[in-house]
Amino acid sequence: MATPTPTRKFLGRLSLPEARFVGNALRTETVGGVLLLVAAIAALMWANIPGISDSYDSVRSFHIGPASLGLDLSLQHWAADALLAIFFFVAGVELKRELVAGDLSDAKAAALPVIAALCGMAVPALVYVLVNTFGNGSMDGWAVPTATDIAFALAVLAVIGTSLPSALRAFLLTLAVVDDLFAILIIAVFFTSRIDFLALGGAVVGLVLFWFLLRTGVRGWYVYVPLALVIWALMYNSGVHATIAGVAMGLMLRCTRRDGEEHSPGERIEHLVRPLSAGLAVPLFALFSAGVSLSDDSIAQVFTRPETLGVVLGLVVGKTVGIFGGTWLAARFTKAELNDDLAWPDVFAVASLAGIGFTVSLLIGELAFPEDAVLMDEVKAAVLIGSLIAAIIASVLLKMRDRKYRALTEAEERDEDLDGIPDIYEQDKPDYHLRMAKIYEEKAAEHRRRAAAAAPEDSEAPGGSSAGANRPA
């Protein structure tokens, strides 16, 4: 008789190393997300308060940098092209780690989140195209609603006080990693209008040298940081978006551990650079990009102009339908059963949370409409409003399951034997059960001692009568 093949579980428990990595990464992103939220609010106030609004455009339009090197850029462009290169460098390291040591290293396990991410990009683009086809709008912004901002999504979770179980957090992180990869491809393929092949060749030579130094074991930030700056500058002058340099260098780092290594080079560098990305680079980009006019007319325009309406519906409806539908269909055809502790409404809530497309959506909005400043600002306003609507919907859906999430999170983190490893990962280890037996035996002995010490006081009342003699039967 053939042995039945065990059914794979979708959103099952992570391995302990993966759970720890996801937890550490998301803690940093959560702090960065709160800073991002603060920066976005500051930008909106700066751009909309009478008396200081004019200074916002003056500051972000201020040019600085060596013109002889083609780097006389405005502060807004420095934020979008230089600071976001750091963000995409971290995204490249994340992607490399996922491909060689994380969920994406197993093709079967990776299928669901990858399909969900692809559908979560294709459906918003389709929604945008449909809206603008019937509304006779511009197709240039089709890629704006395709991105997910993991930092902003986690900031929403922090604000509403919801703690997602590790499997849902990992699913959200994997979605964002795949999302970032395809966002980079979209930027490289569709938003490169001219190419300086000499500068591009120089950037490629620099990347090859970067890879060679890594493979030969050369160490020292004083080697790699200047080289990275040269590569970035050449990539910028080539006409290819400079953030491509960041993700390319991130993908070159080794993310597998060798004997005797507690952390791989990629993990160490990511640990150092992620706070710079989440805490400085992305918030500064938001400060110089999110400041758009939000007058009554401009807000009304968001819901009447096809380009902006397509962005809002793409984020709110397209992202949710794409991710949830892609996940459900993939699970159905791969016969992967959902984790018993979770339900499909949980996947729907996370899908709606992924509709928060902020950082990369703003960047693509700038690239899509460079010649029309008014439409660019309206598209940015649409990104902000669409992300806000998605955040509100996700907050309501997640709050409805908050008690369940807290119980699952507490179970994942419980460590009664205080050995530094959550108990849920030790259920198949005899030593763990022996330690717990000893702990409970010591507690039982202590309670028996206390019971014996309390017995003389409780067993006999004053006057020799029984303590319970006068109690009703």
C-alpha positions as CSV (number, residue, x, y, z in Angstrom):
1,M,0.0,0.0,0.0
2,A,1.5,3.4,-1.0
3,T,2.3,5.9,1.7
4,P,0.2,9.0,1.3
5,T,2.1,12.2,0.5
6,P,1.8,14.6,3.4
7,T,0.0,17.8,2.5
8,R,2.1,20.9,2.5
9,K,1.0,23.7,4.9
10,F,0.8,27.3,3.7
11,L,1.8,29.9,6.3
12,G,3.1,27.2,8.6
13,R,5.6,27.8,11.4
14,L,8.9,29.2,10.4
15,S,12.2,27.6,11.4
16,L,13.8,29.2,14.4
17,P,16.7,30.9,12.5
18,E,14.2,32.2,9.9
19,A,11.8,33.4,12.6
20,R,14.7,35.3,14.4
21,F,15.9,36.9,11.1
22,V,12.4,38.0,10.2
23,G,11.8,39.3,13.7
24,N,15.0,41.4,13.7
25,A,14.5,42.7,10.2
26,L,10.9,43.7,10.9
27,R,11.7,45.4,14.2
28,T,14.1,47.7,12.4
29,E,11.6,48.3,9.6
30,T,8.9,49.1,12.1
31,V,11.0,51.9,13.6
32,G,11.9,53.1,10.2
33,G,8.2,53.0,9.2
34,V,7.2,55.2,12.1
35,L,10.0,57.7,11.1
36,L,8.7,57.4,7.5
37,L,5.2,58.2,8.7
38,V,6.4,61.2,10.7
39,A,8.4,62.5,7.7
40,A,5.4,62.2,5.3
41,I,3.2,64.1,7.7
42,A,5.9,66.8,8.1
43,A,6.2,67.1,4.3
44,L,2.5,67.5,3.9
45,M,2.3,70.1,6.6
46,W,5.3,72.0,5.2
47,A,3.8,72.0,1.7
48,N,0.3,73.0,2.8
49,I,0.6,75.5,5.6
50,P,0.3,79.1,4.3
51,G,3.4,81.2,4.9
52,I,5.9,78.3,4.8
53,S,4.6,76.3,1.8
54,D,6.7,78.3,-0.7
55,S,9.9,77.4,1.2
56,Y,9.2,73.7,0.7
57,D,9.7,73.9,-3.1
58,S,12.7,76.2,-2.6
59,V,14.4,73.8,-0.3
60,R,13.8,70.6,-2.3
61,S,14.8,72.4,-5.5
62,F,18.1,73.6,-4.1
63,H,21.0,72.2,-6.2
64,I,24.2,70.9,-4.8
65,G,27.0,68.7,-6.1
66,P,29.9,68.8,-8.6
67,A,28.5,69.8,-12.0
68,S,31.7,68.6,-13.7
69,L,30.8,65.1,-12.8
70,G,27.2,65.4,-13.9
71,L,26.0,65.5,-10.3
72,D,24.7,69.0,-9.8
73,L,21.4,67.7,-8.4
74,S,18.5,69.1,-6.4
75,L,18.0,67.8,-2.9
76,Q,14.9,66.0,-4.1
77,H,16.9,64.2,-6.8
78,W,19.7,63.4,-4.3
79,A,17.0,61.8,-2.1
80,A,15.4,59.8,-4.9
81,D,18.6,58.7,-6.7
82,A,21.2,58.5,-4.0
83,L,19.4,57.7,-0.7
84,L,17.1,55.2,-2.3
85,A,20.1,53.4,-3.7
86,I,20.8,52.5,-0.1
87,F,17.2,51.3,0.3
88,F,17.6,49.1,-2.8
89,F,21.0,47.9,-1.6
90,V,19.3,46.4,1.5
91,A,16.5,45.1,-0.8
92,G,19.2,43.3,-2.9
93,V,20.8,41.7,0.2
94,E,17.3,40.6,1.4
95,L,16.5,39.1,-2.0
96,K,19.9,37.3,-2.1
97,R,19.4,35.9,1.4
98,E,15.9,34.7,0.6
99,L,17.2,33.0,-2.6
100,V,20.0,31.1,-0.9
101,A,18.9,30.6,2.7
102,G,15.3,31.8,3.1
103,D,11.9,30.8,1.9
104,L,12.7,31.5,-1.8
105,S,15.5,28.8,-1.7
106,D,12.8,26.1,-1.8
107,A,11.0,26.3,-5.1
108,K,7.8,24.7,-3.7
109,A,7.7,26.9,-0.6
110,A,8.5,30.0,-2.7
111,A,5.8,29.3,-5.2
112,L,2.9,30.8,-3.2
113,P,4.5,34.1,-2.1
114,V,6.1,34.7,-5.5
115,I,2.8,34.0,-7.3
116,A,1.0,36.2,-4.8
117,A,3.5,39.0,-5.3
118,L,3.3,38.8,-9.1
119,C,-0.5,38.8,-9.1
120,G,-0.2,41.7,-6.6
121,M,1.7,43.7,-9.2
122,A,-0.2,42.6,-12.3
123,V,-3.7,43.2,-11.1
124,P,-3.1,46.8,-9.9
125,A,-1.5,47.6,-13.3
126,L,-4.5,46.0,-15.0
127,V,-6.9,48.1,-12.9
128,Y,-5.0,51.3,-13.8
129,V,-5.0,50.4,-17.5
130,L,-8.7,49.6,-17.5
131,V,-9.6,52.9,-15.7
132,N,-7.5,54.9,-18.1
133,T,-8.7,53.1,-21.2
134,F,-12.3,54.0,-20.4
135,G,-11.4,57.4,-19.1
136,N,-9.0,58.3,-22.0
137,G,-6.2,58.9,-19.5
138,S,-2.4,58.5,-19.8
139,M,-1.0,55.0,-19.6
140,D,2.4,56.2,-18.4
141,G,1.5,55.7,-14.7
142,W,0.5,52.0,-15.0
143,A,3.4,50.9,-12.7
144,V,2.7,53.4,-9.9
145,P,0.2,51.2,-7.9
146,T,2.3,48.0,-8.3
147,A,4.6,48.6,-5.3
148,T,4.2,47.6,-1.6
149,D,5.9,49.7,1.1
150,I,6.9,47.2,3.9
151,A,8.1,50.0,6.2
152,F,4.9,51.9,6.0
153,A,2.8,48.8,6.4
154,L,4.7,47.9,9.6
155,A,4.3,51.4,10.9
156,V,0.5,51.0,10.5
157,L,0.8,47.7,12.5
158,A,2.8,49.5,15.2
159,V,0.3,52.4,15.4
160,I,-2.8,50.2,15.7
161,G,-1.0,47.8,18.1
162,T,-1.4,44.6,16.2
163,S,1.2,41.9,16.4
164,L,1.1,39.5,13.4
165,P,2.2,35.9,13.9
166,S,5.6,35.2,12.4
167,A,4.2,33.3,9.4
168,L,2.1,36.3,8.3
169,R,5.0,38.7,8.9
170,A,7.3,36.5,6.8
171,F,4.7,36.3,4.1
172,L,4.4,40.1,4.1
173,L,8.2,40.5,4.0
174,T,8.6,38.0,1.2
175,L,5.9,39.8,-0.8
176,A,7.8,43.0,-0.3
177,V,11.2,41.5,-1.3
178,V,9.8,40.1,-4.6
179,D,7.9,43.3,-5.1
180,D,11.1,45.3,-4.8
181,L,12.9,43.1,-7.3
182,F,10.2,43.5,-10.0
183,A,10.0,47.3,-9.2
184,I,13.7,47.5,-10.0
185,L,13.1,45.6,-13.2
186,I,10.2,47.9,-14.1
187,I,12.3,51.0,-13.4
188,A,15.3,49.6,-15.4
189,V,13.3,48.5,-18.5
190,F,10.5,51.1,-18.8
191,F,12.0,54.3,-17.3
192,T,15.3,54.4,-19.0
193,S,15.0,56.9,-21.9
194,R,18.7,57.3,-22.9
195,I,21.8,55.3,-22.3
196,D,25.4,56.6,-22.2
197,F,27.2,53.3,-23.0
198,L,30.6,54.6,-21.9
199,A,29.3,55.5,-18.4
200,L,27.3,52.2,-18.3
201,G,30.4,50.3,-19.3
202,G,32.4,52.0,-16.5
203,A,29.6,51.0,-14.0
204,V,29.7,47.4,-15.1
205,V,33.5,47.3,-14.7
206,G,33.1,48.8,-11.2
207,L,30.6,46.1,-10.4
208,V,32.9,43.4,-11.7
209,L,35.7,44.8,-9.5
210,F,33.3,44.9,-6.5
211,W,32.4,41.2,-7.1
212,F,36.1,40.2,-7.5
213,L,37.1,41.9,-4.2
214,L,34.2,40.2,-2.4
215,R,35.2,36.8,-3.8
216,T,38.9,37.2,-2.9
217,G,38.0,38.1,0.7
218,V,39.1,41.7,0.7
219,R,37.7,43.5,3.8
220,G,37.4,47.1,4.8
221,W,34.7,49.8,4.4
222,Y,37.4,52.2,3.1
223,V,37.7,49.9,0.0
224,Y,34.0,49.3,-0.7
225,V,32.4,52.6,0.1
226,P,34.5,54.7,-2.3
227,L,34.1,52.0,-5.0
228,A,30.3,52.0,-4.4
229,L,30.1,55.7,-4.8
230,V,32.0,55.6,-8.1
231,I,29.7,52.8,-9.4
232,W,26.6,54.8,-8.3
233,A,27.9,58.0,-10.0
234,L,28.6,56.1,-13.3
235,M,25.3,54.4,-13.2
236,Y,23.5,57.7,-12.7
237,N,25.3,59.3,-15.6
238,S,24.6,56.3,-17.8
239,G,20.9,57.1,-17.9
240,V,19.9,53.9,-16.1
241,H,18.3,54.7,-12.8
242,A,21.0,54.9,-10.1
243,T,19.2,52.7,-7.7
244,I,20.0,49.7,-10.0
245,A,23.6,50.0,-8.7
246,G,22.4,49.5,-5.2
247,V,20.4,46.4,-5.8
248,A,23.2,44.9,-8.0
249,M,25.8,45.3,-5.2
250,G,23.4,43.9,-2.7
251,L,22.9,40.8,-4.8
252,M,26.7,40.2,-4.9
253,L,27.1,39.8,-1.2
254,R,27.6,36.2,0.1
255,C,24.6,35.3,2.3
256,T,25.5,31.7,3.2
257,R,27.4,30.9,6.3
258,R,30.7,29.0,6.3
259,D,32.1,26.9,9.1
260,G,32.8,28.9,12.1
261,E,30.7,31.9,11.0
262,E,27.8,33.0,13.2
263,H,26.6,35.4,10.5
264,S,27.3,35.6,6.7
265,P,28.9,38.8,5.3
266,G,25.6,39.7,3.8
267,E,23.8,39.4,7.1
268,R,26.4,41.5,8.9
269,I,26.4,44.3,6.3
270,E,22.6,44.3,6.1
271,H,22.5,44.6,9.9
272,L,24.7,47.6,9.7
273,V,23.1,49.3,6.7
274,R,19.4,48.6,7.4
275,P,19.1,51.2,10.2
276,L,20.7,53.8,7.8
277,S,18.2,52.8,5.1
278,A,15.1,52.6,7.3
279,G,16.0,55.4,9.7
280,L,17.5,58.0,7.4
281,A,17.4,57.3,3.7
282,V,13.7,56.5,3.3
283,P,12.4,59.1,5.7
284,L,14.4,61.9,3.9
285,F,13.1,60.7,0.6
286,A,9.6,60.9,2.0
287,L,10.3,64.4,3.3
288,F,11.3,65.7,-0.1
289,S,8.8,63.8,-2.2
290,A,5.5,63.5,-0.2
291,G,4.9,67.2,0.1
292,V,2.0,67.8,-2.3
293,S,-0.9,70.2,-2.2
294,L,-4.0,68.8,-0.7
295,S,-6.6,71.5,-1.4
296,D,-10.2,70.6,-1.8
297,D,-9.9,70.8,-5.5
298,S,-6.8,68.6,-5.7
299,I,-8.4,66.0,-3.5
300,A,-11.5,66.0,-5.7
301,Q,-9.3,65.7,-8.7
302,V,-7.8,62.4,-7.3
303,F,-11.2,60.8,-7.7
304,T,-12.2,62.3,-11.0
305,R,-9.1,62.2,-13.1
306,P,-8.5,58.8,-14.7
307,E,-4.7,58.7,-13.9
308,T,-5.2,59.4,-10.2
309,L,-8.3,57.3,-9.9
310,G,-6.4,54.4,-11.5
311,V,-3.7,54.7,-8.9
312,V,-6.1,54.8,-5.9
313,L,-8.2,51.8,-7.2
314,G,-5.0,50.0,-8.2
315,L,-3.6,50.2,-4.6
316,V,-6.9,49.6,-2.7
317,V,-8.6,47.1,-5.0
318,G,-6.0,45.8,-7.3
319,K,-3.4,44.9,-4.6
320,T,-5.9,43.2,-2.4
321,V,-7.6,41.2,-5.2
322,G,-4.3,40.4,-6.8
323,I,-2.5,39.1,-3.7
324,F,-5.5,37.3,-2.2
325,G,-6.6,35.8,-5.5
326,G,-3.1,34.7,-6.5
327,T,-2.5,33.1,-3.2
328,W,-5.9,31.3,-3.2
329,L,-5.5,30.0,-6.7
330,A,-1.8,28.9,-6.1
331,A,-2.8,27.1,-2.9
332,R,-5.7,25.4,-4.7
333,F,-3.6,24.2,-7.7
334,T,-0.6,23.2,-5.5
335,K,-2.9,21.5,-3.0
336,A,-1.2,23.4,-0.1
337,E,-3.5,23.6,2.9
338,L,-3.6,26.8,5.0
339,N,-2.1,26.6,8.5
340,D,-4.7,25.4,11.0
341,D,-4.1,28.4,13.3
342,L,-5.0,30.8,10.5
343,A,-7.9,31.5,8.1
344,W,-8.3,32.9,4.6
345,P,-9.6,36.2,6.1
346,D,-6.1,36.6,7.6
347,V,-4.6,36.4,4.1
348,F,-7.2,38.9,2.9
349,A,-6.2,41.4,5.7
350,V,-2.5,41.1,4.8
351,A,-3.3,41.5,1.2
352,S,-5.2,44.8,1.9
353,L,-2.2,45.9,4.1
354,A,0.0,45.4,1.0
355,G,-2.0,48.1,-0.7
356,I,0.1,50.6,1.1
357,G,2.4,51.6,-1.7
358,F,4.4,54.6,-0.6
359,T,8.2,54.9,-1.2
360,V,8.6,53.1,-4.6
361,S,5.2,54.3,-5.8
362,L,6.2,57.9,-5.2
363,L,9.5,57.2,-7.0
364,I,7.7,55.7,-10.0
365,G,5.2,58.5,-10.0
366,E,8.1,61.0,-10.4
367,L,9.6,58.9,-13.2
368,A,6.3,58.4,-15.0
369,F,5.4,62.1,-15.4
370,P,8.6,64.0,-15.4
371,E,7.3,66.6,-17.9
372,D,4.0,67.4,-16.1
373,A,4.7,68.7,-12.6
374,V,1.0,69.2,-11.9
375,L,0.0,65.6,-12.9
376,M,3.0,64.3,-11.0
377,D,1.8,66.0,-7.8
378,E,-1.7,64.7,-8.3
379,V,-0.4,61.2,-8.8
380,K,1.6,61.5,-5.6
381,A,-1.6,62.7,-3.8
382,A,-3.3,59.7,-5.2
383,V,-0.6,57.4,-3.8
384,L,-1.0,59.0,-0.4
385,I,-4.8,58.8,-0.4
386,G,-4.8,55.3,-1.8
387,S,-2.3,54.2,0.9
388,L,-4.3,55.8,3.6
389,I,-7.5,54.1,2.5
390,A,-5.7,50.7,2.3
391,A,-4.2,51.3,5.8
392,I,-7.7,52.0,7.3
393,I,-9.3,49.0,5.7
394,A,-6.4,46.7,6.8
395,S,-6.5,48.2,10.3
396,V,-10.1,47.3,10.7
397,L,-9.7,43.8,9.3
398,L,-6.6,43.1,11.5
399,K,-8.2,44.5,14.6
400,M,-11.0,42.0,14.2
401,R,-8.5,39.2,14.6
402,D,-6.2,40.9,17.1
403,R,-7.0,38.6,20.1
404,K,-6.2,35.6,18.0
405,Y,-2.9,37.1,16.7
406,R,-1.9,38.0,20.3
407,A,-2.5,34.4,21.4
408,L,-0.5,33.0,18.5
409,T,2.4,35.4,19.1
410,E,2.5,34.7,22.8
411,A,2.6,31.0,22.1
412,E,5.5,31.5,19.6
413,E,7.5,33.5,22.1
414,R,6.8,31.5,25.3
415,D,10.0,30.2,26.9
416,E,9.1,28.6,30.2
417,D,12.4,26.8,30.7
418,L,14.3,30.0,30.1
419,D,16.9,28.4,27.7
420,G,16.6,31.2,25.1
421,I,14.6,29.0,22.6
422,P,10.8,29.3,22.4
423,D,9.1,26.2,23.7
424,I,7.1,25.7,20.5
425,Y,10.4,24.7,18.8
426,E,11.3,22.1,21.4
427,Q,8.2,19.9,21.6
428,D,10.1,17.0,20.0
429,K,13.1,17.2,22.3
430,P,13.2,14.8,25.3
431,D,15.6,17.1,27.2
432,Y,13.0,19.9,27.0
433,H,10.3,17.8,28.6
434,L,12.7,16.6,31.3
435,R,13.6,20.2,32.1
436,M,9.9,21.1,32.2
437,A,9.1,18.1,34.4
438,K,11.8,19.2,36.9
439,I,10.5,22.7,36.9
440,Y,6.9,21.5,37.6
441,E,8.1,19.1,40.2
442,E,9.9,21.9,42.0
443,K,6.8,24.1,41.8
444,A,4.7,21.2,43.1
445,A,7.1,20.6,46.0
446,E,7.0,24.3,46.9
447,H,3.1,24.3,46.9
448,R,3.1,21.2,49.1
449,R,5.5,22.9,51.5
450,R,3.3,26.0,51.6
451,A,0.2,23.8,52.1
452,A,1.8,22.0,55.0
453,A,2.9,25.3,56.6
454,A,-0.7,26.7,56.2
455,A,-2.5,23.5,57.4
456,P,-2.3,24.1,61.2
457,E,-3.8,27.6,60.9
458,D,-6.6,26.4,58.6
459,S,-7.4,22.9,60.1
460,E,-8.3,24.1,63.7
461,A,-10.2,27.3,64.7
462,P,-10.0,29.0,68.1
463,G,-11.6,27.0,70.9
464,G,-10.7,23.7,69.4
465,S,-13.6,23.7,66.9
466,S,-13.1,22.8,63.3
467,A,-12.4,25.8,61.0
468,G,-15.3,24.7,58.8
469,A,-17.7,23.6,61.5
470,N,-20.0,26.6,61.1
471,R,-19.9,26.6,57.3
472,P,-23.2,25.8,55.6
473,A,-23.4,22.3,54.1
